[in-house]
Structure formats: C-alpha cells, structure tokens
Amino acid sequence: MMQLAACGTFLGVALLAGAARADYAAELIAQSRAARLHESDEWSALLHRIKPWLRPAQSEADGPGFFLGKDGKIDAAAELEATLRAFFQPPVVEVIPEVKPGDTENHGVQHPQCRFPARYAFLDRSLRFDPARLPQQPCPRFQDWRARVDPVSVSVVFAAAYVNHPASAFGHTFLRLDRRSAPDQPLLGYAVNFAADPTTSNGVLYALGGLTGQFRGYFSILPYYLKVKEYSDLESRDLWDYKLNLTQEQVDQMLRHIWELGTTWFDYWFADENCSYHILSLIEVAVSGVKLRERFPLWTVPIDTLRTLRDVPGLLGERKRRPSLDARMKARRSVLSGPEVRVAVSLAEDAEKARPALLTLPPRRQAATLDTALDLLQYHLGDVAGDEQKAAAAERKLVFMRARVREPSADPGLPPVTPPDVGHRSMLVVVGGGVQRNRPFGSFIWRAVLHDLISASEGQMSDHQLEMSRLELRVPTDTGQLSVREFRLLRLESLDPLDTWTPKIAWRVTTGFTRERLDAADLSYWELRGGPGLSLTPLGQLVYLMEEVEFDAGTGFVHKLRARLRPTLGLLLRPADLFHLRAEMAGRWDPTDSSRMRPLFSGEAAVNLGPRFQFRGQGMWSPDDWGWQAGLGLYF
Amino acid sequence: MRRISFSLVLASALFASSVWAANYGMAGCGLGSIVMGKDGNQILAATTNGTFGTQTFGITTGTSNCTRDGAVAKAHQALAFAEANYTSLMRQMASGEGEYLAGFVSLAGCQTSPLVYARAQEWSGAIFREENTPAAEVVLNFRSVMLGDPATAALCRG
C-alpha cells in the first residue's frame, strides 16, 4: 500500500512536471510568435530558406532529417514551433554509429538539442530559456567534435579554375577553420567542403548529372592538409585564402550549424546550387542579416562569390596565396643551369647513380639542385597515388643526401601573381558592328562565363580558355532583320606549353550552333569539334598546333550530317595585358568533298582596359567568305 | 649509430605503456589513400571536387578507423598527419624547418620550438629509420627522441 501510494505520488509529480513542461513550451511558442522569430534573418539562414522565382519561399535542404516539423521545408513558423517542442524531449542515450561504406543515412541517436545546436543557441539567445523548466542536454558527441575542430577563425579558400577537370573547371571554394590551439598553422585546420556525391566516376556523366540536379550534395569536414594535397600537389592549382573577419561567437555559431548539416543533403546543381553557393549559406548563418545567396539566382561562378564577399564592407580580411607544387618546382628549376637541371632529373631517377655528377658542383649549387630534384620526386608522387610510404624509399635517399649538404635552401622567389578576385568579371557583353562580304551589320555578343585568351590574364588561368553560353546576334543594316549568328554552348581550350617535367597535352573542345559559307551556299548547323594539340613558347609567346575532328548536324548536308578534320596552326601574342592578339590558320578537310583542303584564316585581338572594359575585334577570310567586326566589351 | 638504436629501443620501452604507444600499435588511418584513391584513382576525386570519403568525412556519420564524425580522433592526429604527409614531413624534418614539421610537432604533443626542431633534425635519420618506416613508428620514434632528452622532454606533453 505504501509502495502504491509512493508510486502514485511519483506518477503525480511526473504528470505535473509534464504539464509544466507543456505549459513552458506553449509559453515559449507564444513568445516566439510575438517576436516573429520565424521571420528573422537568423532563422531563415539556419533553415537555408530562399524565395525562388515563381515559387513560395522554402528551405533549400532536401534531406528530411533536417526538419522536425511536418512541413518544415516550406513552413518556417511550424518548423520553429516543432523545434521548440522537440527541445523538451526527455534525455536520450546518444548512439554514435560506425561508418559504413555507401551508408550516408545512419547518423545514430542524438537529442534534438544536440542535433540542432545552432537553432538552440539562437532560440536560447532570443527567448532566454529557463534551464529549470527546459533542462539543457549535455550533448557529449557534439561537444567532443567541437573540441577537436576547435575553430578560432574562418577563411574562404579558392582553388583556381582549371579546365583539365570537368567539375573543377570554374574553380572551387570551401571553408577552412583554423584551430584555437594553432591559429598560425593552417595545415592543422579543417576544411568544410560541399560537394556532390556522384553515382558515377565517369567525367561526362558526372557533368551531365551535375547540370541536371541528379546528385545529392553533402557537407563534409576533413583535415585541410588533405585538401592541400589534392589541389596544390596533385592538380597543380594555387590555393587562395580569404580570411573572414568574424567574432568568436560568429565562428562558434557557424560551427554549430555545420554540425546540423550532417544529417541532410541538398540536390546538387552544377551551375547554381553548387559548392560555392552553399558555402555562402554558412556565412549567412555566421553574419546575421547579410544576404549573399540571393545575388546568384541563375548560376554561381566560384570566383564571383569571392567578389560578392569583398563587396560586403569589412567582411574579408587578409588574402594569402599557397602556390602549387608545380609553381614552386618550376621557380626552383628556373635558377638552375642547364647541366644542373640534367643532374636534378637523374637524381630524381636514381640518386646513387647521379651522385658523382652532383659532387662536381659547389655545395650551394648542390643544395639548389637537390631541392629541385626533391620537388620533382614529390610531383611524381601523384603517379603512385595512395601508398606514399612505398614511394618514400627513393625520396628517403635523396632527403638524407640533401641533409648532408649543410647549406640552407634558397627561397625560390616565385613570380608575383594577381589574386583571382582582382581579375576581370565573368560575364561579357560586346556591342559593335562589322562587315560580312560587303554587308555591314550591327552586332551584340553576350557570354555568360568565364574567360578567353585575348582577355586580360591578370587573376585568370594563364593558358586556358573556358567559355559557356556565348550568343552572337546580328542586324544587317540593309534588311534590318535580327538573326542569331552563332550560339556557342561550350568552348574549352587548354594550351599548357610542353614541359617534359610536367607532361600535359594541349587540347580544345567546342560545341554550338554556327554558320559557314561554302561554295556560295549559306550553311547553318550544330557543331561538335575537338582534339589534341601541341603548344610551345618560343620567345615567350604561345605557338600551337591542333588536330581537331569535327561532327556537324544541319539541314544543308547530305544525310544531314558532316564529318571533317581540322588541322590548325595558331599564335597567341600577349606582350602585356593591355593588348592580346591571336591568329590562326586552319584547314578544313571533308573526305566527301572532292578531298579538297579548304583554308580558313582567322584572328582576334583585344585592348584590355581594366576589369570592366575592353575593345575587341575579330576577322576571318576564306576563299568563300570574309568578314570583320569590332566593338566595346563590358564585363559584369 | 648503434648507440642511437639502443637508446631508441630503450626510450620506446620506457614509453611503451604510455597512451602514445597504445594508440600506435594499430594499423594506419589511410586518410591519404582516401584522397588519392587506393588504386591511384585520383581522377574520381578530382572529377568530383573531392567528394571522396563522403562517409569518412561526413559530419555526423559516426566513427571510422581514425575519425569520429569527420574530425580526426585526438589520439590519432599525429599518425594521420604523418601518414598523409609522409614525404613532406621526412624532408622537412631532415632540413629542420617547414610547416609540415611544425604541424607534426604540434600534433605529436610538443611545442614548436627551435630546440625541438634541431633535435628532430639531428635524429631524423633514426626517426625515419629505414626506407619504409611505418608512420606509426615515426610518431613513436619522434616521441622517444624528444622524451630522451630532458631539455626537449620539458617541451612535450607526456
């Protein structure tokens, strides 16, 4: 009887406590409604809400684990109330799962307060939770993770654009969190990365899937040194750090939110909702009220996001470059004599065999030669990917050979490079006119992104061209009829000059709608053309040979199709950013066309006047046609 | 050289029971090979902007060999670093300077002081004892060398 009474009392107390909690939850919800918290910038940022064109405002998160309310993706108020109620759930025993390949869904067990620490921090700050009525959960799993990441500052890191990789062509951005315990050691920081989890390793399928939103994008966190290895060592890309001026509380709130993102995904759109776009959302969480994503409604070019950040007063701090291994190696090599370069190469091949040749050099030159050989060996580590320790055997020999030469390493003195955010903008509009076979016309060119080789190289890829969506409209002055002269969907070109240390071939690919005059017939067709080439730099200017294969589809051809070969000899003169000129001599050979090689001469040039303006002109001549045009180019 | 090996063995024995030794008896972390691809398949990583290891580096995906919820477990930090940056670390340790050496020294529980660097440089040949010294052994050897001298031991955590 006593026991029963005790139980009854206990039950009664528990019921009372439950009722009190429900009361307090209702009280908090009423407070949040009165303060219209669900409309606040902070709450919108935490839910990744945005107002898409023609659709109601909603969250961009697509994984259901991100929402506690029934209609959380759309209804911000309901999600806020569901979050508040969930915070009252009784304590749970946390479960941390084991990582299983292919399983991104199992996140173990956490209390809602622990799953959503950034929401908790924001609501606690806004509503001042009473810890007696809403007990704070200890969240050991989150606390342990936070202690290991332990960030004191955040930088946006930009990996330079690089056309040789489909997904990275436009560049890539991610965040780096530097540690409180080692603020001056970026290598020890953590990278926070957003990327697609592709269901294919095929580059073309990846690009197609990415363009059409077929993949899920996830946030991940990994040691920054792995990112350095990936971009700087393996892909020869400079990394640029842009430090964000954030307070410790802003950094902490960003970290709490990164934790919240672990349980969700975002449909990945290569052009728009890509890596750089979602990195912006993390900054919106840290800096309340700053609106960044809405400036990129159609597409997001990584470098443009940096310019957007730069436009926010006081947000961006110090800027730093981490030169790629390739750049450091070539700088070292540039101060060696011809024989020393040969010794460096043989040292990297077989240290013992090359030792006698090395010893003929004075100690200081030995040091410089050995340092260069070590760089070369490191560069080729990428070839034996994975097991560095195997490759280390050869390196060990060289390392200790170097250690015996008691001479300090000379600073290779890298040539200065303009930061990428200073370069010209991505979108180009050209207004002008010209003449096509005696017919004058006015013309309008619009190119969505990114860079062509006659534009200023400052802050851009130096020997690469990447253009997407280039539309040229013309209005002949006699008829006044507007027509599409050309629409180039894509044009990629890589003219890396031949270097035996870093063997890469030159190549280019173009596809789009175009026109051609052949034997007095005007043809219009869709063109797909591409091929390998060879590029050299005699006298510091690029000279290149290309051997392209071309497939065309249009009504003017027999069977509506045509295939041609197109050898090209080209020259790119870039004496200074102010003036760039490119000239090409090409042959067009169609085996069904009486086996005649049809010549085509073309050229283009630009006078570049800073990041916003240029004058550009182009011309062409063939036995069937000729024309030229010029205009004023504006970058946006 | 013989003296060096002997003192290393002695130091290793002394600290074999310590937390450091306990953590390095195991196989490596393999974080580097996640990035580089085990079969040299770096193309995938490059193509996809580094989505390798969505699980290992997923933010709340749980525990793997050396990571917990994406961040490296404290006890494995030095090992993961030495493994992923093996040749850079070897090179900089032999030259007594550089950010990879500094990073490793911090993660292995020592202060980034010229004294530590000088001693690491002096003993680098013994720390990277042979051609394929496993990264776990490199960490242990480094610790032994530092704790073997009172001057550097004072700059390292136990």
Interface residues (C-beta under 8 A of the other chain):
Chain A: I96 P97 E98 V99 K100 P101 G102 D103 T104 N106 H107 G108 Q110 R115 R141 D144 W145 R148 V149 H165 P166 A167 S168 H172 S181 A182 Q185 P186 L187 L188 Y190 N193 A195 A196 D197 P198 S201 G203 Y206 Y218 F219 S220 I221 L222 P223 Y225 L226 K227 K229 E230 L234 E235 I258 W259 L261 G262 T263 C275 L374 L377 Q378 L381 G382 D383 V384 A385 G386 D387 E388 Q389 K390 A391 A392 A393 E395 R396 V399 F400 R402 A403 S409
Chain B: L31 G32 S33 I34 V35 M36 G37 K38 D39 G40 N41 Q42 I43 L44 A45 A46 T47 T48 N49 G50 T51 G53 T54 Q55 T56 F57 G58 I59 T60 T61 G62 T63 S64 T67 R68 D69 G70 A71 V72 A73 K74 A80 F81 E83 A84 N85 Y86 T87 S88 M90 R91 A94 S95 E99 Y100 A102 G103 S106 L107 T112 Q121 S124 G125 F128 E131 N132 T133 P134 A135
